[in-house]
Amino acid sequence: MRIKLITILTSVSCLFFSCKHEVKNTANRSQVKPNIIYILADDLGIGDVSIYNENSKIQTPNIDNLASYGAMYTDAHTSSAVCTPTRYSILTGRYNWRTSLKQGVVSGYSKSLIQPERSTVADLLKNNGYNTAFIGKWHMGWDWDITQPDSLGLDIDNLKSRPVVDFSTPIKNGPNTHGFDYSYGFCGSLDMPPYVWVENDMPTSVPTKLTKGKTKQGTWRKGLTADDFEHEQALPEITKHTVSYIGENAKKDKPFFVYMPLPAPHTPILPTAEFQGASNLDNPYADFVIMVDWVVGEVTKALEANGIAENTLIVFTSDNGCSPTANFKQLKTKNHNPSYLYRGTKSDIYEGGHRVPYIMSWKNKITASKSDQLLCTTDFYATVADILNVDLADNVAEDSFSHLSTTNLSSDASKRESIIHHSVRGEFAYRKGDYKVNFCKGSGGWSYPNSNTKKAIYDTLPDFQLYNVKEDVAETHNLEAEHPEIIKEFKADLLKIINDGRSTVGEKQPNDEAAAWPQLKKINDNKF
């Protein structure tokens, strides 16, 4: 009844005022609200974190140390197998495919994927007494002051689009619009122009030069670059700003939230001089992973130095699986597999595309543990609300389940029992219990076989795949012919969650409109 009343009152007030559908504060779970830092690696494979992979040839002691005073999740998944969609879902608690972006990612010039009225976890925390900061890679679009369209007529969502921007004016609909008091970062990926730092909606410098990456792993697309923007120094710059923010806010009365999405170890793979060769694997990607681990160490050292380590919750994860650019073939010669036991890579509907490391630590509060609870990156929103004992409105975080009860901290929130996976090409999979149905041919992404595979081969592939991912983690034995009843059941479940606009309990919500949704049509049209 409380949730429905919140929705009614919020809807009525928004008839008269411009507002987001916010959460409402109730009594706090504890007298002390923890600081919260969310560190999001970029294209880091689950097999690259040494505590997750007993055979890892890359050592990550600082990330591993988080698990020594926290919960380590072994069945955690991103909402998408690529970047932009996962980031949207982390901040909103809503599946990314409910937006107009049904596949792929946005460009560095794209408009904001988050609608102004959509509540984010930063809004939640800000409304509950937190200072909030975004520092790093945004890649969900914001609204540049575009004065002329691309000269070739390309849409701004096209990665080749180069519109004319007035960089002397503020951006709109960026992090500061979506709940962050402080913001410092860049719009797209580190390999997507424009390469410009933006602080609190203002570009820090007007770009006057063009740059382009020069090596295969260190590549970035040719584009406008500001004088104060050095690709090689992006990760240290983000780390420096985060450590500074921690120091500035450590002694303040208000708790703080830092969303720290890193641009690494994604391309351009650019470990700084002190990390080059550090892995002894003859691969810059492995060195870059070690540099990511260093970042985690710098953050935890800053917390210790400021005396707030025991009142800070840290979440560490990755936005999807490892990219093929890491050079899996070369790493295999060193007996290292970024995807660990799992099939596929970033982009894929297979487990390697979206099963990621996920650690939630809170020193002397969360007992060290390992959990096989099914988890999605959408679940961060509800978990934070659970910690603060806040009830959510019906049209907020529609796909978010708290995982607080998997720790020693008390919670009566419902646990996640199923999950929807999504590939770069917008293909779906549905998982419940030990079984998973991939509603597509092949990988649904970049791995073989995919839609670019020879037609004579691709056409012979089954339309759907069924795997027991508990017994067959590598997804090698398709059980489609043996259990058609499971596929029929999972199809019905999937369509209901899509059509209800939510996977949590509550009133039905709308999905955002899109010009076409062929992936959904394909599932609807297939008969069982």
C-alpha positions as CSV (number, residue, x, y, z in Angstrom):
1,M,0.0,0.0,0.0
2,R,2.9,2.4,0.9
3,I,4.4,2.0,-2.6
4,K,1.1,2.6,-4.4
5,L,0.5,5.7,-2.3
6,I,3.9,7.1,-3.1
7,T,3.2,6.6,-6.8
8,I,-0.2,8.4,-6.6
9,L,1.1,11.4,-4.6
10,T,4.2,11.8,-6.8
11,S,2.1,11.6,-10.0
12,V,-0.4,14.3,-8.7
13,S,2.4,16.6,-7.7
14,C,4.1,16.3,-11.0
15,L,1.0,17.6,-12.8
16,F,1.8,21.0,-11.3
17,F,5.6,20.9,-10.9
18,S,8.5,19.7,-13.0
19,C,10.0,16.9,-11.1
20,K,11.5,13.4,-11.1
21,H,9.5,10.5,-9.6
22,E,11.6,10.4,-6.5
23,V,12.1,8.0,-3.7
24,K,10.7,8.8,-0.2
25,N,12.8,8.7,2.9
26,T,11.8,6.6,5.9
27,A,13.6,5.7,9.1
28,N,17.3,4.8,8.5
29,R,18.5,1.2,9.1
30,S,21.4,2.6,11.2
31,Q,22.4,5.9,12.8
32,V,25.4,6.1,10.4
33,K,25.0,6.2,6.7
34,P,28.1,4.8,4.9
35,N,30.0,6.6,2.3
36,I,29.6,4.7,-1.0
37,I,32.2,4.3,-3.8
38,Y,31.3,2.4,-6.9
39,I,34.3,1.5,-9.0
40,L,33.4,0.3,-12.5
41,A,36.2,-1.2,-14.6
42,D,35.8,-1.1,-18.4
43,D,36.0,-4.4,-20.3
44,L,37.7,-6.3,-17.4
45,G,37.2,-10.1,-17.7
46,I,36.2,-12.2,-14.7
47,G,39.3,-14.3,-15.3
48,D,41.5,-11.2,-15.0
49,V,40.9,-10.9,-11.3
50,S,43.1,-13.3,-9.5
51,I,40.7,-14.1,-6.6
52,Y,38.2,-15.3,-9.2
53,N,40.6,-17.4,-11.3
54,E,42.9,-19.8,-9.6
55,N,44.9,-20.1,-12.9
56,S,45.1,-16.3,-13.5
57,K,48.5,-15.1,-14.7
58,I,47.6,-11.6,-13.7
59,Q,47.7,-10.7,-10.0
60,T,45.3,-8.2,-8.6
61,P,46.1,-7.9,-4.8
62,N,44.1,-4.7,-4.2
63,I,40.9,-6.0,-5.8
64,D,41.4,-9.3,-4.0
65,N,41.8,-7.5,-0.7
66,L,38.3,-6.0,-1.1
67,A,36.9,-9.6,-0.9
68,S,38.8,-10.1,2.4
69,Y,36.3,-7.7,4.1
70,G,33.3,-8.1,1.9
71,A,31.0,-10.3,-0.2
72,M,32.4,-11.8,-3.4
73,Y,29.7,-12.8,-5.9
74,T,30.4,-15.6,-8.4
75,D,27.1,-15.4,-10.4
76,A,27.0,-11.7,-11.1
77,H,26.1,-10.3,-14.5
78,T,25.9,-7.0,-16.3
79,S,22.6,-6.1,-17.8
80,S,24.3,-5.9,-21.2
81,A,27.4,-7.3,-22.8
82,V,28.5,-3.8,-23.8
83,C,29.2,-0.5,-22.2
84,T,26.5,2.2,-22.5
85,P,23.6,-0.1,-21.7
86,T,25.2,-1.4,-18.5
87,R,26.0,2.1,-17.3
88,Y,22.4,3.2,-17.8
89,S,21.2,0.2,-15.8
90,I,23.6,0.7,-12.9
91,L,22.4,4.2,-12.3
92,T,18.7,3.7,-12.9
93,G,18.1,0.1,-11.7
94,R,16.2,-0.5,-15.0
95,Y,17.0,-2.8,-17.8
96,N,18.7,-0.9,-20.6
97,W,16.6,-2.4,-23.5
98,R,13.6,-0.6,-22.0
99,T,15.1,2.6,-23.4
100,S,15.1,3.6,-27.1
101,L,18.6,2.0,-27.4
102,K,17.7,-1.5,-28.4
103,Q,21.3,-2.5,-29.4
104,G,24.8,-1.1,-29.6
105,V,26.2,1.9,-27.8
106,V,25.9,5.7,-28.0
107,S,28.7,7.9,-29.5
108,G,30.7,10.7,-27.9
109,Y,28.2,13.2,-29.4
110,S,25.0,11.4,-28.6
111,K,22.3,13.1,-26.5
112,S,21.6,11.7,-23.0
113,L,20.1,8.3,-22.8
114,I,18.8,9.0,-19.4
115,Q,15.6,11.0,-19.6
116,P,15.4,14.1,-17.3
117,E,12.5,12.7,-15.3
118,R,14.2,9.3,-14.7
119,S,15.5,8.9,-11.1
120,T,19.0,7.7,-10.6
121,V,20.8,6.2,-7.6
122,A,22.6,9.5,-7.3
123,D,19.2,11.2,-7.0
124,L,18.3,8.7,-4.3
125,L,21.4,9.4,-2.3
126,K,21.3,13.1,-2.8
127,N,17.8,13.2,-1.5
128,N,18.9,11.2,1.5
129,G,21.6,13.6,2.6
130,Y,24.6,12.6,0.5
131,N,27.1,14.6,-1.4
132,T,27.4,12.9,-4.8
133,A,30.1,12.8,-7.4
134,F,30.7,11.3,-10.9
135,I,34.4,11.1,-11.8
136,G,35.4,9.2,-15.0
137,K,33.9,7.9,-18.2
138,W,30.2,8.7,-18.7
139,H,29.3,7.1,-22.1
140,M,25.5,7.6,-21.7
141,G,25.4,10.7,-23.8
142,W,24.8,14.3,-22.8
143,D,23.6,17.3,-24.8
144,W,26.5,19.3,-26.4
145,D,25.8,22.7,-27.9
146,I,25.8,21.5,-31.5
147,T,25.8,24.4,-33.9
148,Q,26.1,22.4,-37.2
149,P,25.3,18.8,-38.0
150,D,27.9,16.4,-39.4
151,S,29.1,17.5,-42.8
152,L,28.2,14.1,-44.3
153,G,24.7,14.1,-42.8
154,L,25.5,11.4,-40.3
155,D,23.3,11.1,-37.2
156,I,25.1,12.0,-34.0
157,D,24.6,8.5,-32.7
158,N,26.8,7.2,-35.5
159,L,30.4,6.6,-34.3
160,K,31.7,8.3,-37.4
161,S,29.7,11.5,-36.9
162,R,31.6,14.7,-36.3
163,P,29.1,17.6,-35.7
164,V,30.3,21.1,-34.9
165,V,30.1,21.9,-31.2
166,D,30.5,25.2,-29.3
167,F,32.8,24.0,-26.5
168,S,32.7,27.4,-24.8
169,T,29.1,26.8,-23.5
170,P,27.8,24.4,-20.9
171,I,26.5,20.9,-21.7
172,K,23.0,20.0,-20.7
173,N,21.3,16.9,-19.4
174,G,24.6,15.5,-18.1
175,P,25.7,14.1,-14.7
176,N,24.7,17.2,-12.8
177,T,21.2,16.9,-14.2
178,H,21.0,13.3,-13.0
179,G,21.8,13.7,-9.3
180,F,25.5,14.4,-9.1
181,D,26.6,17.5,-7.2
182,Y,30.0,17.3,-8.7
183,S,31.1,15.9,-12.0
184,Y,34.4,15.5,-13.8
185,G,34.8,13.3,-16.9
186,F,34.4,12.8,-20.6
187,C,31.3,12.0,-22.6
188,G,32.0,8.9,-24.6
189,S,34.5,6.1,-24.5
190,L,38.3,6.9,-24.4
191,D,38.4,5.9,-28.0
192,M,35.5,8.1,-29.1
193,P,35.8,11.9,-29.8
194,P,35.5,14.5,-28.6
195,Y,38.3,14.2,-26.2
196,V,37.4,16.9,-23.7
197,W,37.2,17.0,-19.9
198,V,33.9,18.4,-18.7
199,E,33.7,19.6,-15.1
200,N,30.3,20.5,-13.6
201,D,28.8,20.9,-17.1
202,M,31.6,23.1,-18.5
203,P,34.4,21.9,-20.8
204,T,37.7,22.7,-19.1
205,S,39.3,23.6,-22.5
206,V,38.2,24.2,-26.0
207,P,39.7,21.5,-28.3
208,T,41.9,22.8,-31.1
209,K,43.8,19.8,-32.4
210,L,43.1,16.4,-33.9
211,T,44.7,13.2,-32.5
212,K,44.5,9.5,-33.3
213,G,45.8,6.4,-31.6
214,K,48.8,4.8,-33.4
215,T,48.8,1.1,-32.3
216,K,46.3,-1.7,-32.6
217,Q,45.7,-2.0,-28.8
218,G,46.4,1.7,-28.2
219,T,44.0,3.0,-30.8
220,W,41.5,5.7,-30.5
221,R,39.4,7.3,-33.3
222,K,40.6,10.4,-34.9
223,G,38.9,13.4,-33.4
224,L,39.1,16.8,-31.6
225,T,41.3,16.8,-28.5
226,A,41.7,19.5,-25.9
227,D,45.1,20.6,-24.9
228,D,44.6,19.4,-21.3
229,F,43.4,16.0,-22.4
230,E,46.1,13.3,-22.7
231,H,44.8,9.8,-23.4
232,E,47.7,8.2,-21.6
233,Q,47.0,10.2,-18.4
234,A,43.2,9.7,-18.3
235,L,43.3,6.9,-15.7
236,P,45.7,8.7,-13.4
237,E,43.7,11.9,-13.8
238,I,40.5,10.2,-12.7
239,T,42.3,8.6,-9.8
240,K,43.8,11.9,-8.7
241,H,40.4,13.6,-8.8
242,T,38.7,10.8,-6.8
243,V,41.4,10.7,-4.1
244,S,41.1,14.5,-3.8
245,Y,37.3,14.3,-3.5
246,I,37.6,11.7,-0.8
247,G,40.0,14.0,1.1
248,E,37.8,17.0,0.8
249,N,34.7,15.2,1.9
250,A,36.1,12.9,4.6
251,K,35.6,15.4,7.4
252,K,32.3,16.8,6.3
253,D,29.0,16.1,8.2
254,K,27.4,14.6,5.1
255,P,28.3,11.2,3.7
256,F,29.4,11.0,0.1
257,F,28.8,8.8,-3.0
258,V,31.4,8.5,-5.7
259,Y,30.5,6.9,-9.0
260,M,33.9,6.1,-10.5
261,P,33.6,4.5,-14.0
262,L,37.1,3.9,-15.3
263,P,38.2,3.9,-18.9
264,A,40.4,0.9,-18.4
265,P,41.4,-1.7,-19.4
266,H,39.2,-0.8,-22.5
267,T,40.9,0.6,-25.6
268,P,43.0,2.5,-26.0
269,I,45.1,0.2,-23.9
270,L,47.7,2.6,-22.5
271,P,49.4,1.5,-19.3
272,T,51.7,4.3,-18.1
273,A,55.5,3.8,-18.1
274,E,55.7,2.4,-14.5
275,F,53.2,-0.4,-15.4
276,Q,54.5,-1.3,-18.8
277,G,55.8,-4.9,-18.6
278,A,54.5,-5.3,-15.1
279,S,52.6,-8.4,-15.9
280,N,55.5,-10.2,-17.6
281,L,52.9,-11.5,-20.1
282,D,54.2,-9.4,-23.1
283,N,50.8,-7.9,-23.5
284,P,49.9,-4.3,-22.7
285,Y,46.3,-5.4,-21.8
286,A,47.6,-7.4,-18.9
287,D,49.7,-4.5,-17.7
288,F,46.7,-2.2,-17.9
289,V,44.7,-4.6,-15.7
290,I,47.5,-4.3,-13.1
291,M,47.1,-0.5,-13.4
292,V,43.4,-0.9,-12.7
293,D,44.3,-2.8,-9.6
294,W,46.6,0.1,-8.6
295,V,43.7,2.5,-8.9
296,V,41.7,0.4,-6.4
297,G,44.7,0.5,-4.1
298,E,44.9,4.3,-4.3
299,V,41.2,4.6,-3.4
300,T,41.5,2.3,-0.4
301,K,44.7,4.0,0.8
302,A,42.9,7.3,0.6
303,L,40.1,6.0,2.8
304,E,42.5,4.6,5.3
305,A,44.5,7.9,5.3
306,N,41.4,9.9,6.0
307,G,40.2,7.5,8.7
308,I,36.9,6.6,7.0
309,A,37.6,3.0,5.7
310,E,35.3,1.5,8.2
311,N,32.4,3.7,7.2
312,T,32.7,3.3,3.5
313,L,31.0,0.7,1.3
314,I,32.9,-0.1,-1.9
315,V,31.5,-1.9,-4.9
316,F,33.9,-3.1,-7.5
317,T,32.7,-4.7,-10.8
318,S,33.1,-4.4,-14.6
319,D,30.7,-3.1,-17.3
320,N,30.9,-6.4,-19.4
321,G,33.3,-9.2,-20.2
322,C,36.8,-8.8,-21.7
323,S,37.1,-7.4,-25.3
324,P,38.8,-9.4,-28.0
325,T,41.2,-6.5,-28.3
326,A,43.0,-8.0,-25.3
327,N,44.3,-10.6,-27.7
328,F,43.0,-13.8,-26.3
329,K,45.2,-15.8,-28.7
330,Q,48.4,-14.3,-27.3
331,L,47.2,-14.6,-23.7
332,K,46.4,-18.2,-24.2
333,T,50.1,-18.9,-25.0
334,K,50.7,-17.6,-21.5
335,N,48.0,-19.9,-20.1
336,H,45.7,-16.9,-19.2
337,N,42.0,-16.7,-20.1
338,P,40.2,-13.4,-19.4
339,S,36.9,-15.2,-19.6
340,Y,38.0,-17.9,-17.2
341,L,35.8,-21.0,-17.7
342,Y,33.1,-19.2,-19.7
343,R,32.4,-19.1,-23.4
344,G,32.5,-15.8,-25.3
345,T,33.8,-12.3,-24.8
346,K,32.4,-8.8,-24.5
347,S,29.4,-8.3,-26.8
348,D,28.1,-11.9,-26.6
349,I,25.0,-13.5,-25.1
350,Y,27.3,-16.3,-23.9
351,E,28.4,-16.0,-20.2
352,G,31.8,-14.5,-21.1
353,G,30.0,-11.5,-22.4
354,H,28.3,-10.5,-19.2
355,R,29.4,-12.6,-16.2
356,V,31.7,-10.3,-14.2
357,P,33.6,-9.9,-11.0
358,Y,31.4,-8.2,-8.3
359,I,32.7,-7.5,-4.8
360,M,30.8,-5.5,-2.2
361,S,33.0,-4.6,0.8
362,W,32.5,-2.7,4.0
363,K,35.4,-3.0,6.4
364,N,34.3,-4.5,9.8
365,K,30.7,-4.4,8.7
366,I,30.3,-7.0,6.0
367,T,31.8,-10.4,6.9
368,A,34.1,-11.9,4.2
369,S,32.0,-14.4,2.2
370,K,31.4,-15.9,-1.2
371,S,27.9,-16.0,-2.6
372,D,26.5,-17.8,-5.6
373,Q,23.3,-15.6,-5.5
374,L,22.2,-14.5,-9.0
375,L,22.9,-10.8,-9.3
376,C,22.6,-8.2,-12.0
377,T,24.2,-4.7,-12.1
378,T,20.7,-3.2,-12.0
379,D,20.6,-4.4,-8.4
380,F,22.8,-1.7,-7.0
381,Y,20.0,0.8,-6.8
382,A,17.7,-1.4,-4.6
383,T,20.6,-2.5,-2.5
384,V,21.4,1.1,-1.6
385,A,17.8,1.8,-0.9
386,D,17.8,-1.3,1.4
387,I,20.8,-0.1,3.3
388,L,19.1,3.3,3.9
389,N,15.7,1.6,4.5
390,V,14.1,3.7,1.8
391,D,10.9,2.7,0.0
392,L,10.9,3.1,-3.8
393,A,8.2,4.5,-5.9
394,D,6.6,2.2,-8.5
395,N,8.2,3.8,-11.5
396,V,11.7,3.8,-10.0
397,A,14.4,1.0,-10.3
398,E,11.9,-1.4,-11.9
399,D,14.4,-4.2,-12.4
400,S,16.4,-3.8,-9.2
401,F,16.6,-6.4,-6.4
402,S,18.6,-5.9,-3.2
403,H,21.3,-8.4,-2.5
404,L,22.0,-7.1,1.0
405,S,20.5,-10.3,2.5
406,T,23.4,-12.3,1.0
407,T,25.7,-10.6,3.6
408,N,25.6,-10.7,7.4
409,L,23.6,-7.4,7.3
410,S,19.9,-8.0,7.9
411,S,17.3,-7.6,5.1
412,D,13.9,-9.0,4.3
413,A,14.0,-7.8,0.7
414,S,13.1,-10.2,-2.1
415,K,16.1,-11.8,-3.9
416,R,16.5,-12.1,-7.6
417,E,15.3,-15.4,-9.0
418,S,15.8,-14.7,-12.7
419,I,17.7,-12.4,-15.1
420,I,17.5,-11.2,-18.7
421,H,20.8,-11.0,-20.6
422,H,21.3,-8.7,-23.6
423,S,24.0,-8.7,-26.4
424,V,25.5,-6.0,-28.5
425,R,23.2,-6.9,-31.3
426,G,20.2,-6.6,-29.0
427,E,19.6,-10.4,-28.7
428,F,18.0,-11.7,-25.5
429,A,18.7,-14.6,-23.1
430,Y,16.7,-15.6,-20.1
431,R,18.1,-17.4,-17.0
432,K,16.2,-19.0,-14.2
433,G,17.7,-21.5,-11.8
434,D,20.3,-23.7,-13.6
435,Y,18.9,-23.1,-17.1
436,K,19.4,-20.4,-19.6
437,V,17.8,-19.9,-23.0
438,N,19.7,-17.8,-25.6
439,F,17.0,-16.5,-27.9
440,C,19.3,-16.2,-30.9
441,K,21.6,-18.1,-33.2
442,G,25.2,-18.3,-32.2
443,S,26.8,-15.7,-30.0
444,G,24.5,-12.8,-30.7
445,G,27.7,-10.7,-30.7
446,W,31.2,-10.7,-32.1
447,S,32.3,-14.2,-31.3
448,Y,32.0,-17.1,-33.7
449,P,29.4,-18.0,-34.8
450,N,27.6,-14.8,-35.4
451,S,25.5,-13.0,-38.1
452,N,28.7,-12.4,-40.1
453,T,29.4,-16.1,-40.3
454,K,29.0,-17.6,-43.8
455,K,25.3,-17.9,-44.6
456,A,25.6,-21.6,-45.4
457,I,26.8,-22.2,-41.8
458,Y,24.8,-19.6,-40.0
459,D,21.5,-20.8,-41.5
460,T,22.0,-24.3,-40.0
461,L,22.3,-23.0,-36.5
462,P,19.3,-23.5,-34.1
463,D,17.2,-20.4,-33.6
464,F,17.4,-20.8,-29.8
465,Q,19.9,-22.5,-27.4
466,L,19.2,-24.1,-24.0
467,Y,22.0,-24.7,-21.6
468,N,22.3,-25.9,-18.0
469,V,24.9,-23.3,-16.9
470,K,25.5,-25.0,-13.6
471,E,26.7,-28.2,-15.1
472,D,27.8,-26.8,-18.4
473,V,29.4,-23.4,-17.7
474,A,31.1,-23.3,-21.1
475,E,27.7,-23.6,-22.9
476,T,28.8,-26.5,-25.1
477,H,25.8,-28.8,-25.0
478,N,22.6,-27.4,-26.4
479,L,19.6,-29.1,-24.7
480,E,17.0,-27.4,-27.0
481,A,15.7,-30.7,-28.5
482,E,15.6,-32.4,-25.1
483,H,13.6,-29.8,-23.2
484,P,11.3,-27.8,-25.5
485,E,9.0,-27.2,-22.5
486,I,11.7,-25.1,-20.8
487,I,12.1,-22.9,-23.8
488,K,8.3,-22.4,-24.0
489,E,8.2,-21.5,-20.3
490,F,11.1,-19.2,-20.5
491,K,9.8,-17.5,-23.5
492,A,6.5,-16.7,-21.7
493,D,8.5,-15.4,-18.7
494,L,10.7,-13.2,-20.8
495,L,7.8,-11.7,-22.7
496,K,5.9,-11.0,-19.5
497,I,8.8,-9.1,-18.0
498,I,9.3,-7.1,-21.1
499,N,5.6,-6.3,-21.5
500,D,5.1,-5.4,-17.8
501,G,7.8,-2.8,-17.9
502,R,9.3,-4.3,-14.8
503,S,10.7,-7.5,-13.2
504,T,10.0,-6.4,-9.6
505,V,6.6,-6.4,-7.9
506,G,4.6,-3.3,-8.7
507,E,2.3,-1.6,-11.1
508,K,2.9,-2.1,-14.8
509,Q,5.2,0.5,-16.4
510,P,5.8,1.6,-20.0
511,N,8.9,0.8,-22.0
512,D,10.4,3.7,-24.0
513,E,9.3,3.9,-27.6
514,A,11.7,2.9,-30.4
515,A,11.4,3.0,-34.2
516,A,11.7,-0.8,-34.4
517,W,12.4,-3.8,-32.2
518,P,13.2,-6.7,-34.5
519,Q,14.8,-8.8,-31.8
520,L,11.6,-8.9,-29.8
521,K,9.5,-9.5,-32.9
522,K,11.6,-12.5,-33.7
523,I,10.9,-14.0,-30.3
524,N,7.2,-13.3,-30.6
525,D,7.0,-14.8,-34.1
526,N,8.7,-18.1,-33.1
527,K,6.2,-20.8,-32.2
528,F,6.8,-23.7,-29.8
